Amino acid sequence: MKSEQDRSISMSEQNMEQVLERVSKMEAIFDQALKLMEAPEKNKAEYLAFQKEIDTLSAYYESADWKNDFALDEEGNLPKDLKRGVLSEDGIYDLLERNNEILQEFGVDPNPGICLCGAQEIDTGRLILRSFRHEDAESMFRNWLSDEEVQSMYGEPTYTSLEQVNELIDRYISQTEEGRAFRWEVIEKTSGECIGQASYFLVDQNNHFGEVEYCISRTFQGKGYATEATRAVIDFGFEKIGFHKVQICCRPSNRSSKRVIEKCGFIHEGTLRDYFFRNGGYEDRMFFSILKSEYNKPDKQ
């Protein structure tokens, strides 16, 4: 049997192999990008076709992997014969800046912003996420909007009539149409019931991020629906809208919501102390986020 020291050495060697493989892969992208940039006559179609690889390089530069690889190189732990263009902070920064200049020369916006594509329908397997509809007002009212416990935990008022619910639906539709939010009603396929909602209630077009919120009817809790819906919204945010960052927050007392947040891969950014005054006392507000460079689709995890 291997000793603890042997296992440690084996793991260290495995990690170093991964580092070298990663650095070599990024170096190949770096070298090809330089070659395309320095060509006497640039082929626009070829250059634009290579943007996906340059985006991969940019994501690497913004990630913890690059910081760790850079630190290993600074400490002298990487082979001396390793090419180091991708580990030069100035070199990779200059390359990405030059890439932006070339894109502008080609008439392409290097920072196109987010896509206001509306709340397109999403099929998660057990759920359908779709734009709000007035025909679902009664189901919404019965399952969650009239439930004081759900609405209180969600930080929203309790609704007492279908008229109020229809007014809410009008607001939700307008917010999405105006690009101020992306809102989906959550439909359980088996029952056809509207069991809650998931949304980007805050959309920052200038800084390319959105903030998620969700709620699920008490009758349908405990089945993983909140996690399923939230993961779908995260995927949509990065893949369709084009967010750089997706964030979410919760109160420490909302333990079930915190579990959903952790299952979805959010990273704790920090806590604003005594942010809320509720029921005669103060509560913190905990912030979590995922950056585009940290995002992994569920089927890649």
C-alpha positions in Angstrom: 0.0 0.0 0.0 1.1 3.6 -0.7 2.1 5.7 2.3 0.5 9.1 2.9 3.8 10.7 1.6 3.7 8.6 -1.6 0.0 9.5 -2.2 0.9 13.2 -1.6 3.8 13.0 -4.1 1.5 11.2 -6.6 -1.2 13.9 -6.2 1.4 16.7 -6.5 2.8 15.1 -9.7 -0.8 14.8 -11.1 -1.5 18.4 -10.3 1.7 19.6 -12.0 0.8 17.5 -15.1 -2.6 19.4 -15.2 -0.8 22.7 -14.8 1.6 22.0 -17.7 -1.2 20.7 -19.9 -3.2 23.8 -19.2 -0.3 26.3 -19.8 0.7 24.5 -23.0 -2.9 24.7 -24.3 -3.2 28.4 -23.6 0.3 29.0 -25.0 -0.8 27.4 -28.3 -3.8 29.8 -28.4 -1.5 32.7 -27.5 1.0 31.8 -30.3 -1.7 31.4 -32.9 -3.3 34.7 -31.9 0.0 36.5 -32.3 0.5 34.9 -35.7 -2.9 36.1 -36.9 -2.3 39.6 -35.5 1.1 39.9 -37.1 0.1 38.7 -40.6 0.8 41.3 -43.2 -2.7 40.9 -44.6 -5.2 39.8 -42.0 -8.0 37.4 -43.2 -11.1 38.8 -41.5 -13.1 35.6 -41.6 -10.2 33.5 -40.3 -9.5 36.1 -37.6 -13.1 36.3 -36.4 -13.4 32.5 -36.5 -10.5 32.4 -33.9 -12.3 34.6 -31.4 -13.7 31.7 -29.5 -10.2 30.6 -28.7 -9.1 34.1 -27.7 -12.2 34.3 -25.5 -10.9 31.1 -23.8 -7.6 32.7 -23.3 -9.2 35.8 -21.8 -11.3 33.7 -19.4 -8.1 31.9 -18.3 -6.4 35.2 -17.6 -9.3 36.3 -15.4 -9.5 32.9 -13.6 -7.9 31.5 -10.4 -6.0 29.0 -12.6 -3.9 31.8 -14.2 -3.2 33.3 -10.8 -2.1 29.9 -9.5 0.0 29.1 -12.6 1.6 32.5 -12.4 2.5 32.0 -8.7 4.1 28.6 -9.5 6.2 30.2 -12.2 7.2 33.1 -9.9 8.3 30.5 -7.3 10.4 28.7 -9.9 8.3 25.5 -9.8 7.7 25.3 -13.5 10.2 23.8 -16.0 12.8 26.3 -17.2 12.2 25.4 -20.9 8.5 26.2 -20.7 7.3 29.0 -23.0 6.1 31.9 -20.9 4.1 34.2 -23.1 0.8 33.2 -21.5 2.3 33.7 -18.0 3.5 37.2 -18.7 0.9 39.6 -17.3 2.0 42.4 -19.6 2.2 40.1 -22.6 -1.3 38.6 -22.3 -2.8 42.0 -21.4 -1.3 43.6 -24.5 -2.4 40.7 -26.7 -6.0 41.1 -25.5 -5.9 44.9 -26.0 -4.5 44.4 -29.5 -7.3 42.0 -30.2 -9.9 44.6 -29.3 -8.2 47.1 -31.6 -8.2 44.7 -34.5 -11.9 43.9 -33.9 -12.7 47.6 -34.1 -10.7 47.9 -37.3 -12.9 45.1 -38.7 -16.0 47.0 -37.6 -16.8 44.5 -34.8 -17.7 45.7 -31.3 -15.3 43.9 -28.9 -17.7 44.5 -26.0 -21.2 43.9 -27.5 -23.0 44.0 -24.2 -25.9 41.7 -23.2 -28.7 40.4 -25.4 -32.2 41.5 -24.4 -33.7 38.4 -25.9 -36.7 38.1 -23.6 -37.7 35.3 -21.2 -37.6 32.5 -23.7 -39.2 29.2 -22.7 -36.9 26.7 -20.9 -37.5 23.0 -20.5 -35.6 21.6 -17.5 -36.9 18.1 -17.5 -39.5 18.3 -14.7 -40.4 22.0 -15.2 -41.2 24.5 -17.9 -40.1 28.1 -17.4 -42.0 30.5 -19.5 -43.1 34.1 -19.7 -46.0 35.1 -17.5 -49.5 34.6 -18.8 -52.8 36.0 -17.5 -54.4 32.5 -17.9 -52.1 31.3 -15.0 -53.3 34.0 -12.6 -55.5 31.7 -10.6 -52.8 29.0 -10.3 -50.3 31.6 -9.2 -52.7 33.1 -6.6 -53.6 29.7 -5.2 -50.1 28.2 -5.0 -47.9 31.0 -3.8 -49.0 34.6 -4.1 -51.7 34.3 -1.4 -49.3 32.5 1.0 -48.1 34.9 3.6 -45.3 32.6 4.7 -43.8 32.2 1.2 -44.2 35.8 0.3 -42.7 37.0 3.6 -39.6 34.8 3.1 -39.4 36.0 -0.4 -39.7 39.7 0.7 -42.9 40.4 -1.2 -46.4 41.4 -0.2 -49.3 38.8 0.1 -51.9 39.1 -2.7 -55.6 39.0 -1.8 -57.4 39.1 -5.2 -57.0 37.9 -8.8 -57.2 41.6 -9.8 -54.0 42.2 -7.9 -52.4 39.2 -9.5 -53.3 40.3 -13.0 -51.8 43.7 -12.3 -48.6 42.0 -11.1 -48.5 39.9 -14.4 -48.8 43.2 -16.4 -45.8 44.6 -14.5 -43.7 41.5 -15.0 -44.5 41.4 -18.7 -43.6 45.1 -19.1 -40.3 44.7 -17.1 -39.2 42.0 -19.5 -40.3 43.8 -22.6 -38.4 46.9 -21.5 -35.2 45.0 -20.7 -35.3 45.8 -17.0 -35.8 42.2 -15.9 -36.2 38.6 -17.2 -39.1 36.8 -15.5 -40.3 33.3 -15.8 -43.3 31.5 -14.2 -42.3 28.0 -13.1 -44.7 25.3 -14.3 -44.6 21.7 -13.0 -45.1 19.5 -16.0 -46.9 16.7 -14.1 -49.7 18.9 -12.6 -49.6 21.8 -15.1 -49.6 24.1 -12.0 -47.7 27.4 -11.7 -45.7 26.7 -8.6 -43.5 29.8 -8.4 -41.3 32.1 -10.3 -37.6 32.5 -11.2 -36.1 35.7 -12.5 -33.4 38.2 -13.1 -35.2 41.0 -11.2 -32.2 43.3 -11.6 -30.4 43.7 -15.0 -27.4 46.0 -15.3 -26.9 46.5 -19.0 -23.8 48.7 -18.6 -21.9 46.3 -16.3 -23.3 43.1 -17.8 -24.7 41.4 -14.7 -28.0 40.2 -13.4 -29.3 39.3 -10.0 -31.5 36.2 -9.5 -34.5 35.6 -7.3 -36.9 32.7 -7.0 -39.8 31.3 -5.0 -41.5 27.9 -4.9 -44.9 27.1 -3.4 -44.8 25.4 0.0 -46.8 22.5 -1.5 -44.0 21.8 -4.0 -41.0 22.4 -1.8 -38.6 19.7 -0.9 -38.4 18.3 -4.4 -35.4 20.1 -5.7 -37.5 22.4 -8.0 -35.9 25.6 -6.7 -32.4 24.3 -7.6 -33.6 23.0 -11.0 -35.2 26.3 -11.9 -32.3 28.4 -10.6 -29.7 26.4 -12.5 -31.7 26.8 -15.7 -31.8 30.6 -15.2 -28.1 30.7 -14.6 -27.5 28.8 -17.8 -29.8 31.2 -19.7 -28.0 34.2 -18.2 -24.6 33.2 -19.4 -25.4 31.4 -22.6 -28.3 33.5 -24.0 -28.2 36.9 -22.4 -24.4 37.1 -22.2 -23.9 38.2 -18.6 -20.4 38.5 -17.3 -21.7 37.9 -13.8 -24.7 36.4 -12.1 -25.4 37.2 -8.5 -27.9 36.4 -5.8 -28.4 37.2 -2.1 -30.3 35.9 0.9 -30.8 36.4 4.6 -28.8 34.1 6.9 -32.2 32.9 8.4 -33.3 31.6 5.0 -31.4 28.4 5.3 -33.2 26.5 2.5 -32.4 29.3 0.1 -28.8 29.3 1.1 -28.7 25.5 0.4 -30.0 26.1 -3.1 -27.4 28.9 -3.7 -24.6 26.5 -2.6 -25.9 23.7 -4.8 -25.9 26.0 -7.8 -22.2 26.8 -7.4 -22.4 30.4 -6.2 -19.4 31.8 -4.4 -19.9 33.9 -1.2 -18.7 37.4 -1.9 -19.4 39.1 1.4 -22.1 40.1 3.9 -23.7 43.5 4.5 -24.4 43.6 8.2 -27.8 44.6 9.6 -29.1 45.3 6.1 -32.8 44.4 6.7 -35.1 45.5 9.6 -37.7 42.8 9.9 -40.1 41.8 12.7 -38.4 44.2 15.2 -34.8 43.1 14.5 -32.0 43.4 12.0 -30.7 40.8 9.6 -27.7 40.6 7.4 -27.7 40.4 3.6 -25.4 37.7 2.2 -24.1 38.2 -1.4 -23.1 35.3 -3.7 -22.0 35.3 -7.4 -20.7 33.3 -10.3 -18.4 34.9 -13.0 -18.5 33.9 -16.6 -14.9 32.5 -16.2 -16.1 30.3 -13.3 -19.3 29.1 -15.0 -19.6 25.4 -15.8 -22.8 23.9 -17.4 -24.3 21.1 -15.2 -23.4 18.4 -17.8 -19.7 19.5 -17.6 -19.5 19.2 -13.8 
